[in-house]
């Protein structure tokens, strides 16, 4: 991001968390670091709960969750 290869970043998770106060990312104008609450809206949390329930139901009905990210995990 310093040389413009990546235009900008929004970070909700860092390693380590919390970031050290002297981390250079915190001084960059093209970086936004959130306090790990980027999904803390009623709409987001309701959607996450609904998706979790749909995945559980689908798994027990079909053997596959609706949003399967890693198919090898089911082997």
PDB file of N, H, CA, C and O in Angstrom:
ATOM      1  N   UNK A   1       0.818  -1.179   0.000  1.00  0.00           N
ATOM      2  CA  UNK A   1       0.000   0.000   0.000  1.00  0.00           C
ATOM      3  C   UNK A   1       0.868   1.252   0.000  1.00  0.00           C
ATOM      4  O   UNK A   1       0.437   2.320  -0.436  1.00  0.00           O
ATOM      5  N   UNK A   2       2.049   1.116   0.475  1.00  0.00           N
ATOM      6  H   UNK A   2       2.400   0.249   0.829  1.00  0.00           H
ATOM      7  CA  UNK A   2       2.941   2.277   0.474  1.00  0.00           C
ATOM      8  C   UNK A   2       3.312   2.714  -0.940  1.00  0.00           C
ATOM      9  O   UNK A   2       3.454   3.908  -1.201  1.00  0.00           O
ATOM     10  N   UNK A   3       3.472   1.754  -1.856  1.00  0.00           N
ATOM     11  H   UNK A   3       3.357   0.783  -1.643  1.00  0.00           H
ATOM     12  CA  UNK A   3       3.862   2.122  -3.225  1.00  0.00           C
ATOM     13  C   UNK A   3       2.684   2.140  -4.192  1.00  0.00           C
ATOM     14  O   UNK A   3       2.883   2.345  -5.389  1.00  0.00           O
ATOM     15  N   UNK A   4       1.465   1.931  -3.703  1.00  0.00           N
ATOM     16  H   UNK A   4       1.304   1.765  -2.730  1.00  0.00           H
ATOM     17  CA  UNK A   4       0.285   2.036  -4.541  1.00  0.00           C
ATOM     18  C   UNK A   4      -0.136   0.767  -5.247  1.00  0.00           C
ATOM     19  O   UNK A   4      -1.114   0.782  -5.994  1.00  0.00           O
ATOM     20  N   UNK A   5       0.576  -0.344  -5.033  1.00  0.00           N
ATOM     21  H   UNK A   5       1.370  -0.356  -4.426  1.00  0.00           H
ATOM     22  CA  UNK A   5       0.171  -1.616  -5.641  1.00  0.00           C
ATOM     23  C   UNK A   5      -1.229  -2.007  -5.171  1.00  0.00           C
ATOM     24  O   UNK A   5      -2.052  -2.481  -5.953  1.00  0.00           O
ATOM     25  N   UNK A   6      -1.477  -1.800  -3.894  1.00  0.00           N
ATOM     26  H   UNK A   6      -0.807  -1.414  -3.258  1.00  0.00           H
ATOM     27  CA  UNK A   6      -2.808  -1.993  -3.321  1.00  0.00           C
ATOM     28  C   UNK A   6      -3.317  -0.602  -2.962  1.00  0.00           C
ATOM     29  O   UNK A   6      -2.641   0.139  -2.248  1.00  0.00           O
ATOM     30  N   UNK A   7      -4.505  -0.242  -3.452  1.00  0.00           N
ATOM     31  H   UNK A   7      -5.053  -0.845  -4.032  1.00  0.00           H
ATOM     32  CA  UNK A   7      -5.031   1.104  -3.276  1.00  0.00           C
ATOM     33  C   UNK A   7      -5.347   1.418  -1.819  1.00  0.00           C
ATOM     34  O   UNK A   7      -5.061   2.516  -1.343  1.00  0.00           O
ATOM     35  N   UNK A   8      -5.933   0.460  -1.113  1.00  0.00           N
ATOM     36  H   UNK A   8      -6.166  -0.433  -1.500  1.00  0.00           H
ATOM     37  CA  UNK A   8      -6.307   0.707   0.272  1.00  0.00           C
ATOM     38  C   UNK A   8      -6.778  -0.561   0.936  1.00  0.00           C
ATOM     39  O   UNK A   8      -6.922  -1.597   0.286  1.00  0.00           O
ATOM     40  N   UNK A   9      -7.018  -0.483   2.233  1.00  0.00           N
ATOM     41  H   UNK A   9      -6.901   0.358   2.761  1.00  0.00           H
ATOM     42  CA  UNK A   9      -7.456  -1.664   2.978  1.00  0.00           C
ATOM     43  C   UNK A   9      -8.360  -1.247   4.124  1.00  0.00           C
ATOM     44  O   UNK A   9      -8.156  -0.213   4.761  1.00  0.00           O
ATOM     45  N   UNK A  10      -9.357  -2.074   4.369  1.00  0.00           N
ATOM     46  H   UNK A  10      -9.523  -2.913   3.852  1.00  0.00           H
ATOM     47  CA  UNK A  10     -10.192  -1.954   5.555  1.00  0.00           C
ATOM     48  C   UNK A  10      -9.983  -3.216   6.368  1.00  0.00           C
ATOM     49  O   UNK A  10     -10.299  -4.309   5.897  1.00  0.00           O
ATOM     50  N   UNK A  11      -9.468  -3.096   7.555  1.00  0.00           N
ATOM     51  H   UNK A  11      -9.211  -2.208   7.938  1.00  0.00           H
ATOM     52  CA  UNK A  11      -9.113  -4.251   8.373  1.00  0.00           C
ATOM     53  C   UNK A  11     -10.010  -4.338   9.598  1.00  0.00           C
ATOM     54  O   UNK A  11     -10.113  -3.387  10.374  1.00  0.00           O
ATOM     55  N   UNK A  12     -10.660  -5.489   9.767  1.00  0.00           N
ATOM     56  H   UNK A  12     -10.576  -6.261   9.137  1.00  0.00           H
ATOM     57  CA  UNK A  12     -11.500  -5.725  10.934  1.00  0.00           C
ATOM     58  C   UNK A  12     -10.813  -6.705  11.878  1.00  0.00           C
ATOM     59  O   UNK A  12     -11.144  -6.769  13.061  1.00  0.00           O
ATOM     60  N   UNK A  13      -9.865  -7.461  11.360  1.00  0.00           N
ATOM     61  H   UNK A  13      -9.595  -7.410  10.398  1.00  0.00           H
ATOM     62  CA  UNK A  13      -9.139  -8.451  12.148  1.00  0.00           C
ATOM     63  C   UNK A  13      -7.658  -8.217  11.919  1.00  0.00           C
ATOM     64  O   UNK A  13      -7.222  -8.066  10.777  1.00  0.00           O
ATOM     65  N   UNK A  14      -6.889  -8.187  12.977  1.00  0.00           N
ATOM     66  H   UNK A  14      -7.242  -8.309  13.904  1.00  0.00           H
ATOM     67  CA  UNK A  14      -5.447  -8.006  12.858  1.00  0.00           C
ATOM     68  C   UNK A  14      -4.728  -9.070  13.671  1.00  0.00           C
ATOM     69  O   UNK A  14      -5.320  -9.716  14.536  1.00  0.00           O
ATOM     70  N   UNK A  15      -3.472  -9.241  13.390  1.00  0.00           N
ATOM     71  H   UNK A  15      -2.991  -8.717  12.687  1.00  0.00           H
ATOM     72  CA  UNK A  15      -2.663 -10.198  14.128  1.00  0.00           C
ATOM     73  C   UNK A  15      -1.340  -9.521  14.462  1.00  0.00           C
ATOM     74  O   UNK A  15      -0.536  -9.281  13.561  1.00  0.00           O
ATOM     75  N   UNK A  16      -1.095  -9.209  15.718  1.00  0.00           N
ATOM     76  H   UNK A  16      -1.749  -9.404  16.450  1.00  0.00           H
ATOM     77  CA  UNK A  16      -1.927  -9.512  16.895  1.00  0.00           C
ATOM     78  C   UNK A  16      -3.099  -8.542  16.990  1.00  0.00           C
ATOM     79  O   UNK A  16      -3.144  -7.508  16.324  1.00  0.00           O
ATOM     80  N   UNK A  17      -4.023  -8.913  17.829  1.00  0.00           N
ATOM     81  H   UNK A  17      -3.987  -9.753  18.370  1.00  0.00           H
ATOM     82  CA  UNK A  17      -5.172  -8.058  18.077  1.00  0.00           C
ATOM     83  C   UNK A  17      -5.250  -7.780  19.564  1.00  0.00           C
ATOM     84  O   UNK A  17      -5.306  -8.731  20.342  1.00  0.00           O
ATOM     85  N   UNK A  18      -5.257  -6.580  19.987  1.00  0.00           N
ATOM     86  H   UNK A  18      -5.212  -5.807  19.354  1.00  0.00           H
ATOM     87  CA  UNK A  18      -5.227  -5.367  19.185  1.00  0.00           C
ATOM     88  C   UNK A  18      -3.836  -5.103  18.617  1.00  0.00           C
ATOM     89  O   UNK A  18      -2.833  -5.628  19.100  1.00  0.00           O
ATOM     90  N   UNK A  19      -3.809  -4.272  17.577  1.00  0.00           N
ATOM     91  H   UNK A  19      -4.624  -3.846  17.185  1.00  0.00           H
ATOM     92  CA  UNK A  19      -2.531  -3.893  16.972  1.00  0.00           C
ATOM     93  C   UNK A  19      -1.711  -3.079  17.968  1.00  0.00           C
ATOM     94  O   UNK A  19      -2.252  -2.420  18.857  1.00  0.00           O
ATOM     95  N   UNK A  20      -0.411  -3.141  17.796  1.00  0.00           N
ATOM     96  H   UNK A  20       0.028  -3.676  17.073  1.00  0.00           H
ATOM     97  CA  UNK A  20       0.465  -2.273  18.569  1.00  0.00           C
ATOM     98  C   UNK A  20       0.224  -0.829  18.120  1.00  0.00           C
ATOM     99  O   UNK A  20      -0.011  -0.585  16.937  1.00  0.00           O
ATOM    100  N   UNK A  21       0.278   0.104  19.025  1.00  0.00           N
ATOM    101  H   UNK A  21       0.469  -0.095  19.986  1.00  0.00           H
ATOM    102  CA  UNK A  21       0.003   1.506  18.710  1.00  0.00           C
ATOM    103  C   UNK A  21       0.984   2.085  17.699  1.00  0.00           C
ATOM    104  O   UNK A  21       0.666   3.064  17.024  1.00  0.00           O
ATOM    105  N   UNK A  22       2.165   1.496  17.585  1.00  0.00           N
ATOM    106  H   UNK A  22       2.423   0.701  18.133  1.00  0.00           H
ATOM    107  CA  UNK A  22       3.173   2.011  16.655  1.00  0.00           C
ATOM    108  C   UNK A  22       3.162   1.288  15.310  1.00  0.00           C
ATOM    109  O   UNK A  22       4.090   1.461  14.520  1.00  0.00           O
ATOM    110  N   UNK A  23       2.142   0.489  15.032  1.00  0.00           N
ATOM    111  H   UNK A  23       1.388   0.349  15.673  1.00  0.00           H
ATOM    112  CA  UNK A  23       2.058  -0.229  13.761  1.00  0.00           C
ATOM    113  C   UNK A  23       1.918   0.787  12.626  1.00  0.00           C
ATOM    114  O   UNK A  23       1.040   1.648  12.678  1.00  0.00           O
ATOM    115  N   UNK A  24       2.779   0.700  11.593  1.00  0.00           N
ATOM    116  H   UNK A  24       3.492   0.001  11.551  1.00  0.00           H
ATOM    117  CA  UNK A  24       2.733   1.675  10.504  1.00  0.00           C
ATOM    118  C   UNK A  24       1.398   1.736   9.765  1.00  0.00           C
ATOM    119  O   UNK A  24       1.060   2.770   9.190  1.00  0.00           O
ATOM    120  N   UNK A  25       0.640   0.648   9.773  1.00  0.00           N
ATOM    121  H   UNK A  25       0.915  -0.192  10.240  1.00  0.00           H
ATOM    122  CA  UNK A  25      -0.665   0.662   9.107  1.00  0.00           C
ATOM    123  C   UNK A  25      -1.588   1.726   9.705  1.00  0.00           C
ATOM    124  O   UNK A  25      -2.414   2.307   9.001  1.00  0.00           O
ATOM    125  N   UNK A  26      -1.444   1.968  10.969  1.00  0.00           N
ATOM    126  H   UNK A  26      -0.772   1.496  11.541  1.00  0.00           H
ATOM    127  CA  UNK A  26      -2.320   2.934  11.636  1.00  0.00           C
ATOM    128  C   UNK A  26      -2.058   4.371  11.204  1.00  0.00           C
ATOM    129  O   UNK A  26      -2.888   5.249  11.436  1.00  0.00           O
ATOM    130  N   UNK A  27      -0.914   4.616  10.579  1.00  0.00           N
ATOM    131  H   UNK A  27      -0.239   3.903  10.391  1.00  0.00           H
ATOM    132  CA  UNK A  27      -0.567   5.965  10.133  1.00  0.00           C
ATOM    133  C   UNK A  27      -0.878   6.197   8.656  1.00  0.00           C
ATOM    134  O   UNK A  27      -0.751   7.320   8.168  1.00  0.00           O
ATOM    135  N   UNK A  28      -1.282   5.149   7.943  1.00  0.00           N
ATOM    136  H   UNK A  28      -1.385   4.237   8.340  1.00  0.00           H
ATOM    137  CA  UNK A  28      -1.521   5.267   6.502  1.00  0.00           C
ATOM    138  C   UNK A  28      -2.909   5.833   6.226  1.00  0.00           C
ATOM    139  O   UNK A  28      -3.892   5.369   6.803  1.00  0.00           O
ATOM    140  N   UNK A  29      -2.999   6.829   5.351  1.00  0.00           N
ATOM    141  H   UNK A  29      -2.200   7.206   4.882  1.00  0.00           H
ATOM    142  CA  UNK A  29      -4.305   7.418   5.050  1.00  0.00           C
ATOM    143  C   UNK A  29      -5.212   6.501   4.233  1.00  0.00           C
ATOM    144  O   UNK A  29      -6.419   6.732   4.162  1.00  0.00           O
ATOM    145  N   UNK A  30      -4.643   5.464   3.616  1.00  0.00           N
ATOM    146  H   UNK A  30      -3.663   5.276   3.673  1.00  0.00           H
ATOM    147  CA  UNK A  30      -5.445   4.550   2.803  1.00  0.00           C
ATOM    148  C   UNK A  30      -5.781   3.258   3.547  1.00  0.00           C
ATOM    149  O   UNK A  30      -6.115   2.253   2.921  1.00  0.00           O
ATOM    150  N   UNK A  31      -5.694   3.280   4.888  1.00  0.00           N
ATOM    151  H   UNK A  31      -5.423   4.097   5.396  1.00  0.00           H
ATOM    152  CA  UNK A  31      -6.013   2.108   5.705  1.00  0.00           C
ATOM    153  C   UNK A  31      -7.027   2.512   6.768  1.00  0.00           C
ATOM    154  O   UNK A  31      -6.868   3.528   7.446  1.00  0.00           O
ATOM    155  N   UNK A  32      -8.064   1.703   6.899  1.00  0.00           N
ATOM    156  H   UNK A  32      -8.193   0.879   6.349  1.00  0.00           H
ATOM    157  CA  UNK A  32      -9.049   1.881   7.965  1.00  0.00           C
ATOM    158  C   UNK A  32      -9.020   0.629   8.826  1.00  0.00           C
ATOM    159  O   UNK A  32      -9.271  -0.471   8.334  1.00  0.00           O
ATOM    160  N   UNK A  33      -8.719   0.789  10.096  1.00  0.00           N
ATOM    161  H   UNK A  33      -8.516   1.683  10.495  1.00  0.00           H
ATOM    162  CA  UNK A  33      -8.683  -0.335  11.029  1.00  0.00           C
ATOM    163  C   UNK A  33      -9.866  -0.192  11.972  1.00  0.00           C
ATOM    164  O   UNK A  33      -9.973   0.786  12.712  1.00  0.00           O
ATOM    165  N   UNK A  34     -10.753  -1.181  11.935  1.00  0.00           N
ATOM    166  H   UNK A  34     -10.666  -1.975  11.334  1.00  0.00           H
ATOM    167  CA  UNK A  34     -11.943  -1.162  12.787  1.00  0.00           C
ATOM    168  C   UNK A  34     -11.680  -1.980  14.048  1.00  0.00           C
ATOM    169  O   UNK A  34     -10.843  -2.882  14.025  1.00  0.00           O
ATOM    170  N   UNK A  35     -12.360  -1.692  15.123  1.00  0.00           N
ATOM    171  H   UNK A  35     -13.040  -0.959  15.141  1.00  0.00           H
ATOM    172  CA  UNK A  35     -12.123  -2.410  16.382  1.00  0.00           C
ATOM    173  C   UNK A  35     -12.863  -3.747  16.446  1.00  0.00           C
ATOM    174  O   UNK A  35     -13.528  -4.045  17.438  1.00  0.00           O
ATOM    175  N   UNK A  36     -12.748  -4.537  15.403  1.00  0.00           N
ATOM    176  H   UNK A  36     -12.207  -4.296  14.597  1.00  0.00           H
ATOM    177  CA  UNK A  36     -13.332  -5.887  15.337  1.00  0.00           C
ATOM    178  C   UNK A  36     -14.843  -5.875  15.597  1.00  0.00           C
ATOM    179  O   UNK A  36     -15.380  -6.787  16.225  1.00  0.00           O
ATOM    180  N   UNK A  37     -15.512  -4.844  15.111  1.00  0.00           N
ATOM    181  H   UNK A  37     -15.076  -4.102  14.600  1.00  0.00           H
ATOM    182  CA  UNK A  37     -16.964  -4.776  15.254  1.00  0.00           C
ATOM    183  C   UNK A  37     -17.627  -4.430  13.929  1.00  0.00           C
ATOM    184  O   UNK A  37     -18.740  -3.905  13.900  1.00  0.00           O
ATOM    185  N   UNK A  38     -16.938  -4.728  12.834  1.00  0.00           N
ATOM    186  H   UNK A  38     -16.034  -5.154  12.857  1.00  0.00           H
ATOM    187  CA  UNK A  38     -17.467  -4.383  11.521  1.00  0.00           C
ATOM    188  C   UNK A  38     -18.811  -5.016  11.211  1.00  0.00           C
ATOM    189  O   UNK A  38     -19.568  -4.496  10.392  1.00  0.00           O
ATOM    190  N   UNK A  39     -19.114  -6.125  11.853  1.00  0.00           N
ATOM    191  H   UNK A  39     -18.500  -6.548  12.519  1.00  0.00           H
ATOM    192  CA  UNK A  39     -20.387  -6.791  11.585  1.00  0.00           C
ATOM    193  C   UNK A  39     -21.387  -6.601  12.722  1.00  0.00           C
ATOM    194  O   UNK A  39     -22.376  -7.330  12.799  1.00  0.00           O
ATOM    195  N   UNK A  40     -21.149  -5.651  13.587  1.00  0.00           N
ATOM    196  H   UNK A  40     -20.345  -5.059  13.524  1.00  0.00           H
ATOM    197  CA  UNK A  40     -21.993  -5.505  14.774  1.00  0.00           C
ATOM    198  C   UNK A  40     -23.207  -4.618  14.529  1.00  0.00           C
ATOM    199  O   UNK A  40     -23.457  -3.669  15.273  1.00  0.00           O
ATOM    200  N   UNK A  41     -23.954  -4.935  13.485  1.00  0.00           N
ATOM    201  H   UNK A  41     -23.751  -5.705  12.881  1.00  0.00           H
ATOM    202  CA  UNK A  41     -25.235  -4.268  13.284  1.00  0.00           C
ATOM    203  C   UNK A  41     -26.335  -5.307  13.447  1.00  0.00           C
ATOM    204  O   UNK A  41     -26.094  -6.504  13.290  1.00  0.00           O
ATOM    205  N   UNK A  42     -27.502  -4.864  13.750  1.00  0.00           N
ATOM    206  H   UNK A  42     -27.697  -3.892  13.876  1.00  0.00           H
ATOM    207  CA  UNK A  42     -28.628  -5.796  13.902  1.00  0.00           C
ATOM    208  C   UNK A  42     -28.850  -6.575  12.606  1.00  0.00           C
ATOM    209  O   UNK A  42     -29.087  -7.782  12.629  1.00  0.00           O
ATOM    210  N   UNK A  43     -28.770  -5.867  11.476  1.00  0.00           N
ATOM    211  H   UNK A  43     -28.578  -4.886  11.457  1.00  0.00           H
ATOM    212  CA  UNK A  43     -28.995  -6.516  10.187  1.00  0.00           C
ATOM    213  C   UNK A  43     -27.936  -7.580   9.902  1.00  0.00           C
ATOM    214  O   UNK A  43     -28.258  -8.679   9.453  1.00  0.00           O
ATOM    215  N   UNK A  44     -26.677  -7.249  10.163  1.00  0.00           N
ATOM    216  H   UNK A  44     -26.415  -6.356  10.528  1.00  0.00           H
ATOM    217  CA  UNK A  44     -25.602  -8.207   9.898  1.00  0.00           C
ATOM    218  C   UNK A  44     -25.719  -9.430  10.800  1.00  0.00           C
ATOM    219  O   UNK A  44     -25.601 -10.563  10.334  1.00  0.00           O
ATOM    220  N   UNK A  45     -25.947  -9.203  12.077  1.00  0.00           N
ATOM    221  H   UNK A  45     -26.043  -8.282  12.455  1.00  0.00           H
ATOM    222  CA  UNK A  45     -26.033 -10.333  13.011  1.00  0.00           C
ATOM    223  C   UNK A  45     -27.265 -11.202  12.735  1.00  0.00           C
ATOM    224  O   UNK A  45     -27.204 -12.424  12.869  1.00  0.00           O
ATOM    225  N   UNK A  46     -28.376 -10.579  12.352  1.00  0.00           N
ATOM    226  H   UNK A  46     -28.426  -9.587  12.243  1.00  0.00           H
ATOM    227  CA  UNK A  46     -29.567 -11.354  11.992  1.00  0.00           C
ATOM    228  C   UNK A  46     -29.282 -12.188  10.754  1.00  0.00           C
ATOM    229  O   UNK A  46     -29.663 -13.357  10.695  1.00  0.00           O
ATOM    230  N   UNK A  47     -28.619 -11.607   9.769  1.00  0.00           N
ATOM    231  H   UNK A  47     -28.310 -10.657   9.816  1.00  0.00           H
ATOM    232  CA  UNK A  47     -28.262 -12.342   8.561  1.00  0.00           C
ATOM    233  C   UNK A  47     -27.314 -13.496   8.855  1.00  0.00           C
ATOM    234  O   UNK A  47     -27.458 -14.575   8.282  1.00  0.00           O
ATOM    235  N   UNK A  48     -26.349 -13.281   9.741  1.00  0.00           N
ATOM    236  H   UNK A  48     -26.232 -12.404  10.207  1.00  0.00           H
ATOM    237  CA  UNK A  48     -25.414 -14.354  10.096  1.00  0.00           C
ATOM    238  C   UNK A  48     -26.147 -15.492  10.808  1.00  0.00           C
ATOM    239  O   UNK A  48     -25.870 -16.664  10.551  1.00  0.00           O
ATOM    240  N   UNK A  49     -27.067 -15.158  11.688  1.00  0.00           N
ATOM    241  H   UNK A  49     -27.292 -14.206  11.897  1.00  0.00           H
ATOM    242  CA  UNK A  49     -27.832 -16.187  12.396  1.00  0.00           C
ATOM    243  C   UNK A  49     -28.708 -16.972  11.424  1.00  0.00           C
ATOM    244  O   UNK A  49     -28.813 -18.194  11.520  1.00  0.00           O
ATOM    245  N   UNK A  50     -29.341 -16.256  10.480  1.00  0.00           N
ATOM    246  H   UNK A  50     -29.255 -15.263  10.401  1.00  0.00           H
ATOM    247  CA  UNK A  50     -30.188 -16.922   9.489  1.00  0.00           C
ATOM    248  C   UNK A  50     -29.355 -17.865   8.621  1.00  0.00           C
ATOM    249  O   UNK A  50     -29.762 -18.999   8.365  1.00  0.00           O
ATOM    250  N   UNK A  51     -28.199 -17.399   8.173  1.00  0.00           N
ATOM    251  H   UNK A  51     -27.869 -16.478   8.381  1.00  0.00           H
ATOM    252  CA  UNK A  51     -27.338 -18.223   7.331  1.00  0.00           C
ATOM    253  C   UNK A  51     -26.831 -19.455   8.085  1.00  0.00           C
ATOM    254  O   UNK A  51     -26.751 -20.544   7.517  1.00  0.00           O
ATOM    255  N   UNK A  52     -26.494 -19.281   9.352  1.00  0.00           N
ATOM    256  H   UNK A  52     -26.560 -18.396   9.813  1.00  0.00           H
ATOM    257  CA  UNK A  52     -26.056 -20.426  10.156  1.00  0.00           C
ATOM    258  C   UNK A  52     -27.176 -21.466  10.253  1.00  0.00           C
ATOM    259  O   UNK A  52     -26.935 -22.662  10.096  1.00  0.00           O
ATOM    260  N   UNK A  53     -28.396 -21.001  10.513  1.00  0.00           N
ATOM    261  H   UNK A  53     -28.592 -20.028  10.641  1.00  0.00           H
ATOM    262  CA  UNK A  53     -29.532 -21.924  10.608  1.00  0.00           C
ATOM    263  C   UNK A  53     -29.784 -22.615   9.272  1.00  0.00           C
ATOM    264  O   UNK A  53     -30.037 -23.819   9.241  1.00  0.00           O
ATOM    265  N   UNK A  54     -29.717 -21.867   8.161  1.00  0.00           N
ATOM    266  H   UNK A  54     -29.511 -20.889   8.186  1.00  0.00           H
ATOM    267  CA  UNK A  54     -29.921 -22.469   6.841  1.00  0.00           C
ATOM    268  C   UNK A  54     -28.853 -23.512   6.543  1.00  0.00           C
ATOM    269  O   UNK A  54     -29.155 -24.551   5.957  1.00  0.00           O
ATOM    270  N   UNK A  55     -27.613 -23.254   6.935  1.00  0.00           N
ATOM    271  H   UNK A  55     -27.368 -22.409   7.412  1.00  0.00           H
ATOM    272  CA  UNK A  55     -26.542 -24.221   6.714  1.00  0.00           C
ATOM    273  C   UNK A  55     -26.760 -25.491   7.516  1.00  0.00           C
ATOM    274  O   UNK A  55     -26.539 -26.589   7.005  1.00  0.00           O
ATOM    275  N   UNK A  56     -27.189 -25.359   8.763  1.00  0.00           N
ATOM    276  H   UNK A  56     -27.368 -24.467   9.178  1.00  0.00           H
ATOM    277  CA  UNK A  56     -27.437 -26.533   9.607  1.00  0.00           C
ATOM    278  C   UNK A  56     -28.580 -27.356   9.036  1.00  0.00           C
ATOM    279  O   UNK A  56     -28.467 -28.576   8.924  1.00  0.00           O
ATOM    280  N   UNK A  57     -29.677 -26.705   8.675  1.00  0.00           N
ATOM    281  H   UNK A  57     -29.769 -25.713   8.766  1.00  0.00           H
ATOM    282  CA  UNK A  57     -30.829 -27.415   8.107  1.00  0.00           C
ATOM    283  C   UNK A  57     -30.438 -28.102   6.813  1.00  0.00           C
ATOM    284  O   UNK A  57     -30.760 -29.273   6.613  1.00  0.00           O
ATOM    285  N   UNK A  58     -29.754 -27.401   5.940  1.00  0.00           N
ATOM    286  H   UNK A  58     -29.492 -26.449   6.103  1.00  0.00           H
ATOM    287  CA  UNK A  58     -29.333 -27.978   4.662  1.00  0.00           C
ATOM    288  C   UNK A  58     -28.414 -29.180   4.869  1.00  0.00           C
ATOM    289  O   UNK A  58     -28.540 -30.187   4.173  1.00  0.00           O
ATOM    290  N   UNK A  59     -27.498 -29.077   5.816  1.00  0.00           N
ATOM    291  H   UNK A  59     -27.395 -28.259   6.382  1.00  0.00           H
ATOM    292  CA  UNK A  59     -26.578 -30.188   6.069  1.00  0.00           C
ATOM    293  C   UNK A  59     -27.343 -31.441   6.477  1.00  0.00           C
ATOM    294  O   UNK A  59     -27.052 -32.534   5.992  1.00  0.00           O
ATOM    295  N   UNK A  60     -28.316 -31.286   7.362  1.00  0.00           N
ATOM    296  H   UNK A  60     -28.552 -30.398   7.755  1.00  0.00           H
ATOM    297  CA  UNK A  60     -29.065 -32.460   7.808  1.00  0.00           C
ATOM    298  C   UNK A  60     -30.040 -32.970   6.753  1.00  0.00           C
ATOM    299  O   UNK A  60     -30.412 -34.143   6.788  1.00  0.00           O
ATOM    300  N   UNK A  61     -30.462 -32.127   5.820  1.00  0.00           N
ATOM    301  H   UNK A  61     -30.159 -31.174   5.792  1.00  0.00           H
ATOM    302  CA  UNK A  61     -31.366 -32.566   4.760  1.00  0.00           C
ATOM    303  C   UNK A  61     -30.625 -33.142   3.565  1.00  0.00           C
ATOM    304  O   UNK A  61     -31.096 -34.101   2.954  1.00  0.00           O
ATOM    305  N   UNK A  62     -29.476 -32.575   3.220  1.00  0.00           N
ATOM    306  H   UNK A  62     -29.093 -31.795   3.716  1.00  0.00           H
ATOM    307  CA  UNK A  62     -28.787 -32.953   1.978  1.00  0.00           C
ATOM    308  C   UNK A  62     -27.360 -33.449   2.172  1.00  0.00           C
ATOM    309  O   UNK A  62     -26.767 -34.005   1.247  1.00  0.00           O
ATOM    310  N   UNK A  63     -26.805 -33.256   3.362  1.00  0.00           N
ATOM    311  H   UNK A  63     -27.287 -32.805   4.114  1.00  0.00           H
ATOM    312  CA  UNK A  63     -25.418 -33.631   3.592  1.00  0.00           C
ATOM    313  C   UNK A  63     -24.431 -32.531   3.212  1.00  0.00           C
ATOM    314  O   UNK A  63     -23.221 -32.708   3.360  1.00  0.00           O
ATOM    315  N   UNK A  64     -24.941 -31.387   2.720  1.00  0.00           N
ATOM    316  H   UNK A  64     -25.923 -31.244   2.600  1.00  0.00           H
ATOM    317  CA  UNK A  64     -24.076 -30.267   2.355  1.00  0.00           C
ATOM    318  C   UNK A  64     -24.683 -28.971   2.858  1.00  0.00           C
ATOM    319  O   UNK A  64     -25.887 -28.755   2.713  1.00  0.00           O
ATOM    320  N   UNK A  65     -23.872 -28.107   3.446  1.00  0.00           N
ATOM    321  H   UNK A  65     -22.895 -28.282   3.563  1.00  0.00           H
ATOM    322  CA  UNK A  65     -24.393 -26.799   3.825  1.00  0.00           C
ATOM    323  C   UNK A  65     -24.615 -25.921   2.600  1.00  0.00           C
ATOM    324  O   UNK A  65     -24.040 -26.181   1.543  1.00  0.00           O
ATOM    325  N   UNK A  66     -25.429 -24.900   2.727  1.00  0.00           N
ATOM    326  H   UNK A  66     -25.896 -24.689   3.585  1.00  0.00           H
ATOM    327  CA  UNK A  66     -25.737 -23.992   1.627  1.00  0.00           C
ATOM    328  C   UNK A  66     -24.475 -23.269   1.161  1.00  0.00           C
ATOM    329  O   UNK A  66     -24.225 -23.170  -0.040  1.00  0.00           O
ATOM    330  N   UNK A  67     -23.700 -22.776   2.079  1.00  0.00           N
ATOM    331  H   UNK A  67     -23.903 -22.855   3.055  1.00  0.00           H
ATOM    332  CA  UNK A  67     -22.505 -21.996   1.742  1.00  0.00           C
ATOM    333  C   UNK A  67     -21.251 -22.777   2.113  1.00  0.00           C
ATOM    334  O   UNK A  67     -20.576 -22.468   3.094  1.00  0.00           O
ATOM    335  N   UNK A  68     -20.958 -23.781   1.321  1.00  0.00           N
ATOM    336  H   UNK A  68     -21.507 -24.032   0.524  1.00  0.00           H
ATOM    337  CA  UNK A  68     -19.795 -24.629   1.568  1.00  0.00           C
ATOM    338  C   UNK A  68     -18.548 -23.946   1.019  1.00  0.00           C
ATOM    339  O   UNK A  68     -18.408 -23.782  -0.193  1.00  0.00           O
ATOM    340  N   UNK A  69     -17.654 -23.554   1.900  1.00  0.00           N
ATOM    341  H   UNK A  69     -17.768 -23.688   2.884  1.00  0.00           H
ATOM    342  CA  UNK A  69     -16.446 -22.848   1.510  1.00  0.00           C
ATOM    343  C   UNK A  69     -15.314 -23.832   1.229  1.00  0.00           C
ATOM    344  O   UNK A  69     -14.531 -23.618   0.304  1.00  0.00           O
ATOM    345  N   UNK A  70     -15.217 -24.897   2.007  1.00  0.00           N
ATOM    346  H   UNK A  70     -15.853 -25.070   2.758  1.00  0.00           H
ATOM    347  CA  UNK A  70     -14.122 -25.854   1.875  1.00  0.00           C
ATOM    348  C   UNK A  70     -14.692 -27.266   1.724  1.00  0.00           C
ATOM    349  O   UNK A  70     -14.894 -27.953   2.726  1.00  0.00           O
ATOM    350  N   UNK A  71     -14.955 -27.709   0.495  1.00  0.00           N
ATOM    351  H   UNK A  71     -14.791 -27.151  -0.318  1.00  0.00           H
ATOM    352  CA  UNK A  71     -15.554 -29.028   0.270  1.00  0.00           C
ATOM    353  C   UNK A  71     -14.732 -30.167   0.855  1.00  0.00           C
ATOM    354  O   UNK A  71     -15.293 -31.193   1.238  1.00  0.00           O
ATOM    355  N   UNK A  72     -13.418 -30.009   0.933  1.00  0.00           N
ATOM    356  H   UNK A  72     -12.961 -29.176   0.622  1.00  0.00           H
ATOM    357  CA  UNK A  72     -12.566 -31.077   1.498  1.00  0.00           C
ATOM    358  C   UNK A  72     -12.865 -31.316   2.975  1.00  0.00           C
ATOM    359  O   UNK A  72     -12.560 -32.388   3.498  1.00  0.00           O
ATOM    360  N   UNK A  73     -13.446 -30.352   3.640  1.00  0.00           N
ATOM    361  H   UNK A  73     -13.694 -29.482   3.215  1.00  0.00           H
ATOM    362  CA  UNK A  73     -13.753 -30.487   5.068  1.00  0.00           C
ATOM    363  C   UNK A  73     -14.843 -31.525   5.303  1.00  0.00           C
ATOM    364  O   UNK A  73     -14.951 -32.052   6.411  1.00  0.00           O
ATOM    365  N   UNK A  74     -15.647 -31.833   4.300  1.00  0.00           N
ATOM    366  H   UNK A  74     -15.559 -31.405   3.400  1.00  0.00           H
ATOM    367  CA  UNK A  74     -16.717 -32.808   4.460  1.00  0.00           C
ATOM    368  C   UNK A  74     -16.258 -34.240   4.225  1.00  0.00           C
ATOM    369  O   UNK A  74     -17.016 -35.180   4.463  1.00  0.00           O
ATOM    370  N   UNK A  75     -15.042 -34.413   3.766  1.00  0.00           N
ATOM    371  H   UNK A  75     -14.426 -33.650   3.573  1.00  0.00           H
ATOM    372  CA  UNK A  75     -14.552 -35.772   3.485  1.00  0.00           C
ATOM    373  C   UNK A  75     -14.263 -36.519   4.743  1.00  0.00           C
ATOM    374  O   UNK A  75     -13.843 -37.675   4.692  1.00  0.00           O
TER     375      UNK A  75
END
